[in-house]
């Protein structure tokens, strides 16, 4: 049986290369491509309309999703895909092998996580494993994630640090998130303490490097 795949990556060259390599496999067919998470959802909806309502829960067998994409990142897209199309299995394939990304991806519903420098044979095998209902996790990254533990940040602290990355003032962040400036300052202070950072910008940078944002 042919495994139907969607590939989502904001870099056209990488996206095309992944699709081309997978199409060389005798049992894998890339039926859709997307430049971000939002477009991936649109493509899945299009496939449902084009095929038949019977395929509504699984317009493809496996969605290969990058993490860092504009408009809708891969973690958010994974959660949305699993909610709207529960029959679709998600394999995260990313340049950034960060332990925090792995934990967040699994929490969002992904059943595979691989880095892009893995051999193409490993990627194809990962697609097959995920399509069959198994898990395909980079073992070295899994061990690193276990050592690193879960993110120390609350969801709101993570939201605030994402806004910090954009360079906004306390007032800007408060307006964007619908919080008081005092609440934002408290979240910033708590985040800096947890990240052992001297500035809010450093806290955001350390959290991003760990994959917690």
Secondary structure as GFF3:
##gff-version 3
##sequence-region A 1 213
A	DSSP	beta_strand	3	8	.	.	.	ID=ss1
A	DSSP	alpha_helix	12	23	.	.	.	ID=ss2
A	DSSP	beta_strand	28	34	.	.	.	ID=ss3
A	DSSP	alpha_helix	37	51	.	.	.	ID=ss4
A	DSSP	three_ten_helix	53	55	.	.	.	ID=ss5
A	DSSP	beta_strand	62	65	.	.	.	ID=ss6
A	DSSP	alpha_helix	74	84	.	.	.	ID=ss7
A	DSSP	beta_strand	89	94	.	.	.	ID=ss8
A	DSSP	alpha_helix	99	108	.	.	.	ID=ss9
A	DSSP	beta_strand	112	115	.	.	.	ID=ss10
A	DSSP	alpha_helix	120	131	.	.	.	ID=ss11
A	DSSP	beta_strand	136	137	.	.	.	ID=ss12
A	DSSP	alpha_helix	139	148	.	.	.	ID=ss13
A	DSSP	alpha_helix	155	165	.	.	.	ID=ss14
A	DSSP	alpha_helix	170	177	.	.	.	ID=ss15
A	DSSP	alpha_helix	181	195	.	.	.	ID=ss16
A	DSSP	alpha_helix	200	210	.	.	.	ID=ss17
###
